[in-house]
Amino acid sequence: MDNLATVQLTILFWYYKEPAICANRLQLLRRLNPGVRIYGLYGGEISHFAEYDATLKPWLDDNWAFPEDKDTEWKWRHGDLMISAWHRSRGHTLPWETLVIMQWDMIALAPIPRIFGPMQNGTLYLPGLRPMTQLEARATRSATAFRAGATPSAAPVSNESRKWVASTDGASPIA
């Protein structure tokens, strides 16, 4: 059985700045994914939502703004809480089976099913999945380098870690 036929994809487009770039990304998503629903999740300054809504409305099937009084950096860092709030407030009322989260600065140059490959309902897909041991080792190297006077980003990263970091399917390192 074709796994793609069992999944009805919907895109949650998470955005908070650069309305012209957002419009460009949405136009591309629409062109590459005809018939796929696209819902908007706005996490910018709430006072700017009406402007974004008017600009992006032609490409969104629904649009929702995170209503809590939090600064944009908090919203950016706590996307999981924003997505959860979206689901509680709006998402659970909308039709969708499988949700693909696309951020405003991501460019999809192929249809979503081709990017993700065969998908099945009831499966959780995580981008950039890395073994915890690699994260712990990297954090230890960063802390050691920082104590030695280097910036944390100057800590060496093994080639194996680079393979996992660069992985797009989240399931295995790039060969």
N, C-alpha and C positions, 0 to 999 in steps of 0.2 A: 504494500500500500504506500502511496506517495505521502510522506509526512507533511509536505507543504500544503497539501489539500486539506489536512485536518486542522490547520491553524488559521484563524482569522486575525491577521495582524492589525494593530492600531498603534499609531505613533503618538507619544506624549512629547511635545516640543517644549523644552524647558528653556526659558530665555529671561534676560533681565537688562540688556543694553543693546545698543546698535540696531535700531529698527530697520535700517536699510539692509544691513547684512542679514537680519532675521528674515526679511521679506525675500531676499535672494535664496536663502537656504530652503524656505518653505516652497518657493516656486520650483526649485530643483526636486525636492521631495515629492511634490505633487506630480511633476512630469515623469519621474522614475517609478512612482508607486500609484498609478491610477486606481481609483476605487478604494484606497486605503484611507481610513479615517485619521485625521490629525487633530489632536486636542492640544491646546496651549496651556502652559503653566507659567505665569509671569511671576518673577521674583525680584523685580526692581522696585524703585520708589513708587509707592502706591499712587502718589499724586500724578504720575506719568502714565498710568495704565490706560486711560481713555485714549491718549495719543497712540500708544502701541496697538490697542484694540482696533482703532479705526484703520491703522496702516496694515495690520496683518489679517483682518477679518476675511478678505477674499480667499485666503488659503487655509483657514482654520474651520473645523467643524464645531468647535466649542473653544472658549477661552476663559480662563479663570485666573484671578490674581490672589496670591497669598495675602490674607488680610491682616496678619499680626503686625504689630508695631515693632519690627526688628530692622536693623540696618542691613544694607545690601550685602555686606561682607558676611554677616551672620547667615543670611539666606543662602549665599553661595556655599559656605562651609557646611551647612546643615540641609543639603538637598534631600536627604532621606526623610527628614521631618517635613519638608515642604511637600514631597510626593505623598507622604502618608496623610497630610492635611488635605491635599487635593482629593485623595481617594475618599476620605471620610466626608468631605463637604460636597464633592461633585462627582468624582470618578465612579463611585458605586452606582450612580444613577444613569450612567452613560453605557451604551452598548460597546462591549469589547471583550475579547477572550484572551489575547496575548498582547501585552503592552511592550513596545520598544521605546526606550527613553533616548531621545536625541537632544543634545544641548545645542544652543544657538550657534556655537562656534565649530561644530562638527560638520564635515562635508561628506555626504553620501554620494559617491559617484557611480553607484549601481543600485538596482532595486534592493530593498531591505532583505527579502528572502534570499537573494544571491549573496549578500554580504554575510548573513548569519548561517546560511546553509540550512539543511533540513531541521525543522523545528517541530516539536510535539507539544500539545497542550499538557499542562500539569508539570512542566519542566522549568526550572529556574536557570536562566542563562546569565552568567556574571562575566563582564569584560575584565580583562587584565588580571585574572585569577593567578595568584602566586602562592607557593607554599609558605607557610608561616615561618619556617626555619630560615628562608631567604630574607624575609622582612626583618627578623630578629638579628641576623648577621649583619645586614646593612645598617640597622640602627646602631648596633654596637660599634661598627667601623666609623660611622658618622660621629658618634659621641667621643670616640677615641681621638679622631682627627680634630674635633672642636676643642678638646682639652689641650691638644698639642699646639693650638693657635691657628689652625686652618679653619676655613669656613666649612660647615657641614656638607656642602655640596662638593667639596674637594676630596671627600673620602673615596677611595677606590671602590669600584663595583666590578664584580667578576663578570667574565663573558657569559657565563651561564645565567646570571641575574639579568644581564642585558637582554638575553633571549626571552626570558619570561616577561620582562617589562614591555618589550616590543610586541608581545603576542597579542593578536587581535581577536582570536577566537576564545581566549580565556581557558582553553582546555589543555593546551600542550605548548611547549616551547617551539619557536620557529626553528626549523632545521638549518 
